[in-house]
C-alpha cells in the first residue's frame, strides 16, 4: 500500500506514517507523523483528518477535522 504523500509550500514531499505508542498511564494511542522517505509504517490520511502546515518552516501536522472548537 502506498502511503499518503503531501508536498509542502517549500516543494518538499513528505509521506504519512503511523504507529501505536503507550502513554505514561498505560493507555495506547495511535500517532501520525511525516517523513521524507517512504517507510513500512506508511498509511493513508484517515477520514475526517486534515493536513496543516506551519507557514514559517513548512512543518506538516495531521489534525482531526471533526473536533469542535
Residue, then its C-alpha position, 0 to 999 in steps of 0.5 A: x500500500x502506498x502511503x499518503x504523500x503531501x508536498x509542502x509550500x517549500x516543494x518538499x514531499x513528505x509521506x504519512x506514517x503511523x504507529x501505536x505508542x503507550x502513554x505514561x498511564x498505560x493507555x495506547x494511542x495511535x500517532x501520525x507523523x511525516x517523513x521524507x522517505x517512504x517507510x513500512x509504517x506508511x498509511x493513508x490520511x484517515x477520514x475526517x483528518x486534515x493536513x496543516x502546515x506551519x507557514x514559517x518552516x513548512x512543518x506538516x501536522x495531521x489534525x482531526x477535522x471533526x473536533x469542535x472548537 
